[in-house]
Amino acid sequence: MTTNNVVPSDTVPSRKPRIVHSKASWRNLVSQYEAGSLTQKSFCQQHQISIGSFHKWRYRFKQDDNASHFIDISKAIDPRHHTSESAVDQESPVWQVELELGQGIILRVRSI
């Protein structure tokens, strides 16, 4: 016959209460880390935060920052958005925008 060992609740080590940080709080923590010289592990230990959560939030902010650099060029290359016909140079090259993406890949956007 097996018995279950039940430890009385007053002797079970308690967990630290979980602290929920707001997005603004995480942004502040990530900024502090990037301005400092601590390793990620040391920083997380010092601020009593999970390194996994820290990585997740740091990645999110990096993605947000990259997404904020989007530039809408559709009005710049579409002649229908110009106010006068003289604004559209008839002798301009067919390709208005050219992006070199690396590994020999070039993306060209041409005007309508």
The first five atom37 places (N, CA, C, CB, O) and aatype in JSON, in Angstrom:
{
  "aatype": [12, 16, 16, 2, 2, 19, 19, 14, 15, 3, 16, 19, 14, 15, 1, 11, 14, 1, 9, 19, 8, 15, 11, 0, 15, 17, 1, 2, 10, 19, 15, 5, 18, 6, 0, 7, 15, 10, 16, 5, 11, 15, 13, 4, 5, 5, 8, 5, 9, 15, 9, 7, 15, 13, 8, 11, 17, 1, 18, 1, 13, 11, 5, 3, 3, 2, 0, 15, 8, 13, 9, 3, 9, 15, 11, 0, 9, 3, 14, 1, 8, 8, 16, 15, 6, 15, 0, 19, 3, 5, 6, 15, 14, 19, 17, 5, 19, 6, 10, 6, 10, 7, 5, 7, 9, 9, 10, 1, 19, 1, 15, 9],
  "atom_mask": [
    [1, 1, 1, 1, 1],
    [1, 1, 1, 1, 1],
    [1, 1, 1, 1, 1],
    [1, 1, 1, 1, 1],
    [1, 1, 1, 1, 1],
    [1, 1, 1, 1, 1],
    [1, 1, 1, 1, 1],
    [1, 1, 1, 1, 1],
    [1, 1, 1, 1, 1],
    [1, 1, 1, 1, 1],
    [1, 1, 1, 1, 1],
    [1, 1, 1, 1, 1],
    [1, 1, 1, 1, 1],
    [1, 1, 1, 1, 1],
    [1, 1, 1, 1, 1],
    [1, 1, 1, 1, 1],
    [1, 1, 1, 1, 1],
    [1, 1, 1, 1, 1],
    [1, 1, 1, 1, 1],
    [1, 1, 1, 1, 1],
    [1, 1, 1, 1, 1],
    [1, 1, 1, 1, 1],
    [1, 1, 1, 1, 1],
    [1, 1, 1, 1, 1],
    [1, 1, 1, 1, 1],
    [1, 1, 1, 1, 1],
    [1, 1, 1, 1, 1],
    [1, 1, 1, 1, 1],
    [1, 1, 1, 1, 1],
    [1, 1, 1, 1, 1],
    [1, 1, 1, 1, 1],
    [1, 1, 1, 1, 1],
    [1, 1, 1, 1, 1],
    [1, 1, 1, 1, 1],
    [1, 1, 1, 1, 1],
    [1, 1, 1, 0, 1],
    [1, 1, 1, 1, 1],
    [1, 1, 1, 1, 1],
    [1, 1, 1, 1, 1],
    [1, 1, 1, 1, 1],
    [1, 1, 1, 1, 1],
    [1, 1, 1, 1, 1],
    [1, 1, 1, 1, 1],
    [1, 1, 1, 1, 1],
    [1, 1, 1, 1, 1],
    [1, 1, 1, 1, 1],
    [1, 1, 1, 1, 1],
    [1, 1, 1, 1, 1],
    [1, 1, 1, 1, 1],
    [1, 1, 1, 1, 1],
    [1, 1, 1, 1, 1],
    [1, 1, 1, 0, 1],
    [1, 1, 1, 1, 1],
    [1, 1, 1, 1, 1],
    [1, 1, 1, 1, 1],
    [1, 1, 1, 1, 1],
    [1, 1, 1, 1, 1],
    [1, 1, 1, 1, 1],
    [1, 1, 1, 1, 1],
    [1, 1, 1, 1, 1],
    [1, 1, 1, 1, 1],
    [1, 1, 1, 1, 1],
    [1, 1, 1, 1, 1],
    [1, 1, 1, 1, 1],
    [1, 1, 1, 1, 1],
    [1, 1, 1, 1, 1],
    [1, 1, 1, 1, 1],
    [1, 1, 1, 1, 1],
    [1, 1, 1, 1, 1],
    [1, 1, 1, 1, 1],
    [1, 1, 1, 1, 1],
    [1, 1, 1, 1, 1],
    [1, 1, 1, 1, 1],
    [1, 1, 1, 1, 1],
    [1, 1, 1, 1, 1],
    [1, 1, 1, 1, 1],
    [1, 1, 1, 1, 1],
    [1, 1, 1, 1, 1],
    [1, 1, 1, 1, 1],
    [1, 1, 1, 1, 1],
    [1, 1, 1, 1, 1],
    [1, 1, 1, 1, 1],
    [1, 1, 1, 1, 1],
    [1, 1, 1, 1, 1],
    [1, 1, 1, 1, 1],
    [1, 1, 1, 1, 1],
    [1, 1, 1, 1, 1],
    [1, 1, 1, 1, 1],
    [1, 1, 1, 1, 1],
    [1, 1, 1, 1, 1],
    [1, 1, 1, 1, 1],
    [1, 1, 1, 1, 1],
    [1, 1, 1, 1, 1],
    [1, 1, 1, 1, 1],
    [1, 1, 1, 1, 1],
    [1, 1, 1, 1, 1],
    [1, 1, 1, 1, 1],
    [1, 1, 1, 1, 1],
    [1, 1, 1, 1, 1],
    [1, 1, 1, 1, 1],
    [1, 1, 1, 1, 1],
    [1, 1, 1, 0, 1],
    [1, 1, 1, 1, 1],
    [1, 1, 1, 0, 1],
    [1, 1, 1, 1, 1],
    [1, 1, 1, 1, 1],
    [1, 1, 1, 1, 1],
    [1, 1, 1, 1, 1],
    [1, 1, 1, 1, 1],
    [1, 1, 1, 1, 1],
    [1, 1, 1, 1, 1],
    [1, 1, 1, 1, 1]
  ],
  "atom_positions": [
    [[0.84, -1.17, 0.0], [0.0, 0.0, 0.0], [0.89, 1.24, 0.0], [-0.96, -0.01, 1.21], [1.81, 1.36, 0.81]],
    [[0.6, 2.18, -0.93], [1.39, 3.4, -0.97], [0.65, 4.51, -0.27], [1.71, 3.8, -2.43], [-0.58, 4.55, -0.23]],
    [[1.41, 5.37, 0.28], [0.81, 6.52, 0.94], [1.35, 7.78, 0.31], [1.08, 6.51, 2.47], [2.5, 7.83, -0.13]],
    [[0.52, 8.78, 0.26], [0.95, 10.07, -0.24], [1.5, 10.88, 0.91], [-0.2, 10.82, -0.93], [0.89, 10.98, 1.97]],
    [[2.66, 11.46, 0.68], [3.23, 12.33, 1.68], [2.65, 13.72, 1.49], [4.79, 12.35, 1.6], [2.89, 14.37, 0.47]],
    [[1.92, 14.14, 2.45], [1.32, 15.46, 2.39], [2.05, 16.35, 3.38], [-0.21, 15.4, 2.7], [2.13, 16.04, 4.57]],
    [[2.56, 17.43, 2.87], [3.28, 18.37, 3.72], [2.29, 19.43, 4.16], [4.51, 18.99, 2.98], [1.6, 20.01, 3.32]],
    [[2.2, 19.7, 5.44], [1.28, 20.74, 5.9], [1.58, 22.07, 5.2], [1.38, 20.91, 7.43], [2.74, 22.41, 4.96]],
    [[0.54, 22.8, 4.87], [0.68, 24.03, 4.08], [1.56, 25.08, 4.75], [-0.67, 24.62, 3.81], [2.16, 25.91, 4.06]],
    [[1.66, 25.05, 6.07], [2.48, 26.07, 6.71], [3.98, 25.79, 6.57], [2.12, 26.17, 8.18], [4.8, 26.65, 6.9]],
    [[4.36, 24.6, 6.09], [5.78, 24.29, 5.91], [6.19, 24.32, 4.44], [6.09, 22.93, 6.5], [7.38, 24.18, 4.13]],
    [[5.23, 24.51, 3.52], [5.55, 24.59, 2.1], [6.12, 25.98, 1.81], [4.28, 24.3, 1.21], [5.53, 27.0, 2.18]],
    [[7.29, 26.01, 1.15], [7.84, 27.34, 0.85], [6.88, 28.11, -0.06], [9.25, 27.23, 0.19], [6.37, 27.57, -1.05]],
    [[6.66, 29.35, 0.28], [5.73, 30.15, -0.52], [6.44, 30.76, -1.71], [5.09, 31.26, 0.34], [7.64, 31.05, -1.66]],
    [[5.68, 30.96, -2.77], [6.22, 31.62, -3.95], [6.16, 33.12, -3.75], [5.45, 31.21, -5.22], [5.37, 33.64, -2.97]],
    [[7.03, 33.79, -4.48], [6.97, 35.25, -4.47], [5.7, 35.66, -5.2], [8.25, 35.89, -5.13], [5.31, 35.02, -6.17]],
    [[5.07, 36.71, -4.73], [3.88, 37.17, -5.46], [4.29, 37.63, -6.86], [3.16, 38.32, -4.68], [5.33, 38.25, -7.04]],
    [[3.46, 37.31, -7.81], [3.73, 37.67, -9.21], [3.44, 39.15, -9.41], [2.87, 36.8, -10.19], [2.36, 39.64, -9.09]],
    [[4.42, 39.84, -9.95], [4.25, 41.26, -10.22], [3.93, 41.41, -11.7], [5.54, 42.08, -9.84], [4.67, 40.93, -12.56]],
    [[2.83, 42.07, -12.0], [2.43, 42.3, -13.38], [2.85, 43.71, -13.76], [0.89, 42.1, -13.58], [2.46, 44.69, -13.12]],
    [[3.67, 43.8, -14.8], [4.16, 45.09, -15.28], [3.31, 45.55, -16.46], [5.66, 45.01, -15.69], [2.86, 44.74, -17.27]],
    [[3.09, 46.84, -16.54], [2.38, 47.4, -17.69], [3.35, 47.48, -18.87], [1.79, 48.82, -17.36], [4.55, 47.3, -18.7]],
    [[2.8, 47.74, -20.05], [3.65, 47.89, -21.23], [4.63, 49.04, -21.03], [2.78, 48.14, -22.5], [5.8, 48.93, -21.4]],
    [[4.16, 50.13, -20.44], [5.03, 51.28, -20.19], [6.16, 50.91, -19.21], [4.21, 52.46, -19.62], [7.3, 51.35, -19.36]],
    [[5.82, 50.1, -18.22], [6.82, 49.66, -17.25], [7.88, 48.79, -17.93], [6.15, 48.9, -16.09], [9.07, 48.93, -17.66]],
    [[7.43, 47.88, -18.81], [8.38, 47.03, -19.54], [9.25, 47.87, -20.46], [7.63, 45.96, -20.35], [10.46, 47.62, -20.57]],
    [[8.66, 48.86, -21.12], [9.45, 49.73, -22.02], [10.54, 50.44, -21.19], [8.53, 50.78, -22.75], [11.68, 50.55, -21.63]],
    [[10.17, 50.91, -20.0], [11.13, 51.57, -19.12], [12.25, 50.61, -18.71], [10.41, 52.12, -17.87], [13.42, 50.99, -18.71]],
    [[11.89, 49.39, -18.36], [12.9, 48.4, -17.96], [13.85, 48.1, -19.12], [12.22, 47.1, -17.48], [15.07, 48.04, -18.92]],
    [[13.31, 47.91, -20.31], [14.14, 47.62, -21.48], [15.07, 48.8, -21.76], [13.26, 47.32, -22.72], [16.24, 48.6, -22.08]],
    [[14.55, 50.02, -21.64], [15.38, 51.22, -21.86], [16.51, 51.3, -20.84], [14.53, 52.49, -21.8], [17.65, 51.63, -21.18]],
    [[16.19, 50.99, -19.58], [17.21, 51.0, -18.53], [18.31, 49.98, -18.85], [16.58, 50.69, -17.16], [19.5, 50.27, -18.7]],
    [[17.89, 48.78, -19.28], [18.86, 47.74, -19.6], [19.78, 48.2, -20.73], [18.14, 46.43, -19.99], [21.0, 48.07, -20.64]],
    [[19.19, 48.75, -21.79], [19.97, 49.14, -22.95], [20.91, 50.3, -22.65], [19.05, 49.51, -24.09], [21.94, 50.45, -23.3]],
    [[20.57, 51.12, -21.68], [21.43, 52.24, -21.3], [22.54, 51.82, -20.34], [20.59, 53.35, -20.66], [23.52, 52.53, -20.15]],
    [[22.37, 50.64, -19.74], [23.34, 50.19, -18.74], [24.37, 49.25, -19.31], [0.0, 0.0, 0.0], [24.51, 49.09, -20.52]],
    [[25.11, 48.62, -18.39], [26.2, 47.73, -18.81], [26.05, 46.31, -18.24], [27.56, 48.32, -18.38], [26.95, 45.49, -18.39]],
    [[24.93, 46.02, -17.59], [24.72, 44.7, -17.01], [24.38, 43.67, -18.08], [23.61, 44.75, -15.97], [23.88, 44.0, -19.16]],
    [[24.66, 42.42, -17.77], [24.19, 41.34, -18.64], [22.68, 41.22, -18.45], [24.93, 39.98, -18.32], [22.13, 41.71, -17.46]],
    [[22.02, 40.56, -19.39], [20.58, 40.39, -19.27], [20.24, 39.61, -17.99], [20.02, 39.65, -20.5], [19.29, 39.96, -17.28]],
    [[21.0, 38.59, -17.71], [20.75, 37.77, -16.52], [20.88, 38.61, -15.24], [21.72, 36.58, -16.47], [20.03, 38.54, -14.35]],
    [[21.95, 39.39, -15.15], [22.16, 40.23, -13.97], [21.08, 41.29, -13.83], [23.53, 40.89, -14.03], [20.6, 41.55, -12.73]],
    [[20.71, 41.91, -14.95], [19.68, 42.93, -14.93], [18.35, 42.34, -14.44], [19.5, 43.55, -16.34], [17.68, 42.93, -13.59]],
    [[17.99, 41.18, -14.97], [16.73, 40.55, -14.58], [16.74, 40.16, -13.1], [16.46, 39.32, -15.45], [15.73, 40.32, -12.41]],
    [[17.86, 39.65, -12.62], [17.97, 39.3, -11.21], [17.84, 40.54, -10.33], [19.3, 38.59, -10.92], [17.15, 40.53, -9.31]],
    [[18.5, 41.61, -10.75], [18.48, 42.85, -9.97], [17.07, 43.43, -9.89], [19.42, 43.88, -10.59], [16.69, 43.98, -8.85]],
    [[16.3, 43.31, -10.96], [14.95, 43.87, -11.01], [13.86, 42.83, -10.71], [14.7, 44.49, -12.37], [12.66, 43.11, -10.8]],
    [[14.3, 41.64, -10.36], [13.4, 40.53, -10.0], [12.34, 40.29, -11.07], [12.72, 40.82, -8.66], [11.14, 40.23, -10.79]],
    [[12.83, 40.15, -12.32], [11.94, 39.86, -13.43], [12.42, 38.59, -14.13], [11.86, 41.05, -14.42], [13.61, 38.26, -14.09]],
    [[11.51, 37.91, -14.75], [11.83, 36.69, -15.48], [12.6, 37.04, -16.74], [10.54, 35.92, -15.83], [12.23, 37.96, -17.48]],
    [[13.69, 36.3, -16.99], [14.48, 36.57, -18.19], [13.67, 36.24, -19.44], [15.79, 35.75, -18.16], [13.85, 36.88, -20.48]],
    [[12.78, 35.25, -19.36], [11.92, 34.91, -20.49], [10.97, 36.04, -20.84], [0.0, 0.0, 0.0], [10.79, 36.37, -22.01]],
    [[10.37, 36.63, -19.83], [9.47, 37.77, -20.06], [10.24, 38.96, -20.59], [8.72, 38.15, -18.77], [9.77, 39.68, -21.47]],
    [[11.44, 39.16, -20.04], [12.28, 40.26, -20.5], [12.59, 40.1, -21.98], [13.57, 40.34, -19.68], [12.5, 41.07, -22.74]],
    [[12.98, 38.9, -22.4], [13.28, 38.64, -23.82], [12.06, 38.91, -24.69], [13.77, 37.19, -24.02], [12.16, 39.52, -25.75]],
    [[10.9, 38.44, -24.23], [9.66, 38.61, -25.0], [9.36, 40.1, -25.21], [8.49, 37.92, -24.28], [9.06, 40.52, -26.33]],
    [[9.43, 40.88, -24.13], [9.11, 42.31, -24.24], [10.16, 43.05, -25.04], [8.98, 42.93, -22.85], [9.82, 43.95, -25.81]],
    [[11.41, 42.72, -24.89], [12.47, 43.37, -25.67], [12.27, 43.11, -27.16], [13.86, 42.87, -25.21], [12.44, 44.01, -27.98]],
    [[11.91, 41.88, -27.51], [11.63, 41.52, -28.9], [10.42, 42.3, -29.42], [11.38, 40.0, -29.04], [10.46, 42.82, -30.54]],
    [[9.36, 42.39, -28.63], [8.15, 43.14, -29.03], [8.47, 44.59, -29.34], [7.09, 43.07, -27.94], [8.02, 45.13, -30.35]],
    [[9.25, 45.22, -28.47], [9.58, 46.63, -28.67], [10.45, 46.82, -29.91], [10.28, 47.2, -27.44], [10.32, 47.81, -30.63]],
    [[11.35, 45.87, -30.15], [12.19, 45.95, -31.34], [11.3, 45.85, -32.59], [13.27, 44.83, -31.34], [11.52, 46.58, -33.56]],
    [[10.3, 44.95, -32.58], [9.37, 44.81, -33.7], [8.55, 46.08, -33.87], [8.44, 43.59, -33.49], [8.36, 46.56, -34.99]],
    [[8.05, 46.64, -32.77], [7.27, 47.88, -32.82], [8.1, 49.02, -33.42], [6.77, 48.28, -31.41], [7.6, 49.78, -34.25]],
    [[9.35, 49.12, -33.0], [10.22, 50.19, -33.49], [10.48, 50.03, -34.98], [11.55, 50.19, -32.72], [10.51, 51.02, -35.71]],
    [[10.67, 48.8, -35.43], [10.9, 48.56, -36.86], [9.64, 48.87, -37.67], [11.34, 47.11, -37.1], [9.74, 49.41, -38.77]],
    [[8.48, 48.54, -37.15], [7.23, 48.78, -37.86], [6.93, 50.27, -37.98], [6.07, 48.07, -37.17], [6.27, 50.7, -38.92]],
    [[7.41, 51.06, -37.03], [7.13, 52.49, -37.04], [7.92, 53.24, -38.11], [7.42, 53.09, -35.68], [7.68, 54.43, -38.33]],
    [[8.85, 52.56, -38.78], [9.65, 53.19, -39.82], [9.05, 53.01, -41.21], [11.06, 52.65, -39.79], [9.71, 53.28, -42.21]],
    [[7.82, 52.54, -41.27], [7.15, 52.35, -42.55], [6.86, 53.7, -43.18], [5.86, 51.53, -42.37], [6.35, 54.61, -42.52]],
    [[7.16, 53.83, -44.45], [6.91, 55.06, -45.18], [5.99, 54.75, -46.35], [8.24, 55.72, -45.67], [6.32, 53.89, -47.18]],
    [[4.86, 55.41, -46.45], [3.92, 55.21, -47.55], [4.39, 56.04, -48.74], [2.47, 55.61, -47.13], [4.39, 57.27, -48.7]],
    [[4.8, 55.35, -49.81], [5.3, 56.05, -50.99], [4.27, 56.06, -52.12], [6.58, 55.39, -51.48], [4.56, 56.57, -53.21]],
    [[3.09, 55.53, -51.88], [2.11, 55.41, -52.95], [1.74, 56.76, -53.56], [0.86, 54.72, -52.44], [1.57, 56.86, -54.78]],
    [[1.61, 57.79, -52.75], [1.25, 59.1, -53.29], [2.42, 59.76, -54.0], [0.75, 60.01, -52.17], [2.22, 60.59, -54.89]],
    [[3.62, 59.39, -53.63], [4.8, 59.98, -54.26], [5.01, 59.45, -55.67], [6.02, 59.71, -53.42], [5.57, 60.16, -56.52]],
    [[4.58, 58.22, -55.95], [4.85, 57.65, -57.27], [3.62, 57.56, -58.15], [5.45, 56.3, -57.11], [3.75, 57.23, -59.33]],
    [[2.44, 57.83, -57.63], [1.22, 57.73, -58.43], [0.87, 59.1, -58.99], [0.04, 57.16, -57.57], [0.5, 60.0, -58.23]],
    [[0.98, 59.3, -60.31], [0.73, 60.62, -60.89], [-0.69, 61.12, -60.65], [1.01, 60.59, -62.37], [-0.92, 62.33, -60.72]],
    [[-1.62, 60.26, -60.38], [-3.01, 60.7, -60.15], [-3.13, 61.53, -58.88], [-3.94, 59.51, -60.06], [-4.12, 62.24, -58.71]],
    [[-2.15, 61.45, -58.01], [-2.19, 62.21, -56.76], [-1.52, 63.58, -56.88], [-1.52, 61.42, -55.66], [-1.56, 64.36, -55.92]],
    [[-0.91, 63.89, -58.02], [-0.31, 65.2, -58.22], [-1.4, 66.21, -58.56], [0.77, 65.16, -59.33], [-2.43, 65.85, -59.13]],
    [[-1.16, 67.46, -58.23], [-2.18, 68.49, -58.43], [-2.25, 69.01, -59.85], [-1.93, 69.64, -57.52], [-3.29, 69.51, -60.28]],
    [[-1.16, 68.9, -60.6], [-1.2, 69.4, -61.98], [-0.45, 68.45, -62.9], [-0.59, 70.83, -62.06], [0.4, 67.68, -62.45]],
    [[-0.77, 68.5, -64.16], [-0.1, 67.66, -65.15], [1.37, 67.99, -65.25], [-0.75, 67.82, -66.5], [2.19, 67.11, -65.53]],
    [[1.73, 69.25, -65.01], [3.13, 69.64, -65.12], [3.98, 68.99, -64.03], [3.26, 71.15, -65.04], [5.2, 68.91, -64.16]],
    [[3.33, 68.54, -62.98], [4.07, 67.89, -61.89], [4.58, 66.52, -62.31], [3.19, 67.77, -60.64], [5.53, 66.0, -61.72]],
    [[3.96, 65.95, -63.32], [4.38, 64.64, -63.79], [5.33, 64.85, -64.96], [3.17, 63.75, -64.2], [4.91, 65.29, -66.03]],
    [[6.56, 64.53, -64.76], [7.56, 64.69, -65.82], [7.43, 63.53, -66.79], [9.01, 64.76, -65.23], [7.66, 62.38, -66.42]],
    [[7.07, 63.81, -68.01], [6.87, 62.78, -69.01], [8.17, 62.06, -69.36], [6.25, 63.38, -70.26], [8.14, 60.95, -69.9]],
    [[9.31, 62.68, -69.07], [10.58, 62.07, -69.42], [11.23, 61.38, -68.22], [11.51, 63.12, -69.97], [12.39, 60.99, -68.29]],
    [[10.49, 61.22, -67.13], [11.05, 60.55, -65.96], [11.2, 59.07, -66.26], [10.16, 60.78, -64.71], [10.46, 58.52, -67.09]],
    [[12.14, 58.41, -65.6], [12.32, 56.99, -65.87], [11.08, 56.18, -65.48], [13.55, 56.46, -65.11], [10.3, 56.59, -64.62]],
    [[10.92, 55.04, -66.14], [9.76, 54.18, -65.88], [9.79, 53.67, -64.44], [9.71, 53.01, -66.87], [8.76, 53.6, -63.78]],
    [[10.97, 53.3, -63.98], [11.09, 52.79, -62.62], [11.3, 53.95, -61.66], [12.25, 51.77, -62.51], [12.29, 54.68, -61.76]],
    [[10.37, 54.13, -60.73], [10.43, 55.24, -59.78], [11.19, 54.87, -58.51], [9.02, 55.7, -59.43], [11.91, 55.7, -57.95]],
    [[11.04, 53.63, -58.06], [11.66, 53.2, -56.81], [12.34, 51.86, -57.04], [10.61, 53.1, -55.65], [11.78, 50.97, -57.68]],
    [[13.54, 51.73, -56.53], [14.28, 50.48, -56.66], [14.88, 50.14, -55.3], [15.38, 50.58, -57.75], [15.6, 50.95, -54.71]],
    [[14.6, 48.95, -54.81], [15.12, 48.49, -53.52], [16.0, 47.28, -53.75], [13.97, 48.16, -52.53], [15.57, 46.3, -54.35]],
    [[17.23, 47.33, -53.26], [18.11, 46.17, -53.32], [17.95, 45.42, -52.01], [19.61, 46.58, -53.57], [18.3, 45.92, -50.94]],
    [[17.41, 44.2, -52.1], [17.09, 43.42, -50.91], [18.21, 42.47, -50.5], [15.83, 42.64, -51.14], [18.1, 41.8, -49.48]],
    [[19.27, 42.42, -51.28], [20.37, 41.52, -50.97], [20.27, 40.24, -51.76], [0.0, 0.0, 0.0], [19.21, 39.91, -52.29]],
    [[21.35, 39.5, -51.83], [21.43, 38.23, -52.55], [20.96, 38.38, -53.99], [20.6, 37.17, -51.83], [20.36, 37.45, -54.55]],
    [[21.22, 39.53, -54.6], [20.88, 39.74, -55.99], [19.42, 40.03, -56.26], [0.0, 0.0, 0.0], [19.01, 40.06, -57.42]],
    [[18.62, 40.23, -55.21], [17.2, 40.48, -55.38], [16.96, 41.99, -55.4], [16.37, 39.79, -54.25], [17.37, 42.7, -54.49]],
    [[16.29, 42.45, -56.45], [15.97, 43.88, -56.58], [14.46, 44.01, -56.78], [16.75, 44.55, -57.78], [13.88, 43.34, -57.63]],
    [[13.83, 44.86, -56.0], [12.41, 45.13, -56.1], [12.25, 46.49, -56.77], [11.72, 45.09, -54.71], [12.76, 47.49, -56.28]],
    [[11.53, 46.52, -57.9], [11.29, 47.78, -58.6], [9.81, 48.08, -58.56], [11.81, 47.72, -60.07], [8.97, 47.2, -58.78]],
    [[9.49, 49.34, -58.28], [8.1, 49.81, -58.28], [8.0, 50.87, -59.36], [7.66, 50.39, -56.86], [8.74, 51.85, -59.35]],
    [[7.1, 50.68, -60.27], [7.02, 51.64, -61.37], [5.74, 52.43, -61.27], [7.1, 50.93, -62.72], [4.76, 51.97, -60.69]],
    [[5.74, 53.61, -61.83], [4.57, 54.48, -61.79], [3.5, 53.97, -62.75], [4.95, 55.93, -62.14], [3.78, 53.23, -63.69]],
    [[2.31, 54.38, -62.5], [1.16, 53.97, -63.32], [1.02, 54.86, -64.52], [-0.14, 53.97, -62.51], [0.12, 54.67, -65.33]]
  ]
}
